[in-house]
């Protein structure tokens, strides 16, 4: 049910809708209601303000959904050949602080060129929120190296594309609701690691656009599961 809310819009559903959707996955209504109660207790779900009959995602999963949605959107804008760069300029940080910064920079689709030096093409329509980090100096720069070669060193593009094509094939071949949901969840998680590079730096037949289209179609299926009638079995 959490996956259903993560991959479906609008961002709220009633208990009846969630229970009905669960029937498509073989989840008995009583089990689904217990799961809803436990999800609320764990903070994964919350009662919607103004309508306690509706459930919404908790803060942690709302942030995850936002990252998923960003991965599905085409965020690329026209690229002029420049790159973003962030350089760590403060020493003596704890391991936890370093790990938090790495996660933050990775969430902005930057890759580490060498320890403490992060970069990517400046082709995304999003604010550089990481620039507010006090431990960083940030730049817009143009590399002397061939940009396609640099990109291939920063990201395993061939490996990412191979995995994406496998997931696309798996989603196409999988029809049973529960396994199909599992494949779709893997697909959108993989999309969240798409470096979102300019087309000029990508290998031929890059599968990200096809993956976004396939996942958008699957979101339509999820809405039908939630708001339609449960499938009948013989």
Buried (B, 14 or more C-beta within 10 A) or exposed (E): BBBBBBBBEEBBBBBEBBBBBBBBBEBEEEEBBEBBEEBBEEEBBBEBEEEEEBBBBBEEBBEBBEEBBBBBEEBBEEBEEBBBBBBBEEEEEEEEEBEEBBEBBEBBBBBBBEEBEBBBBBBBEEEBEBEEBEBBEBEEEEBEEEBBEBBBEBBEBEEBBEBBBBBBEBBEEBEEBEBBBBBBBBBBBBBBBBBBBBEEBBEEEBBBEEBBEBBEEBBEBBBEBBEEEEEEEE
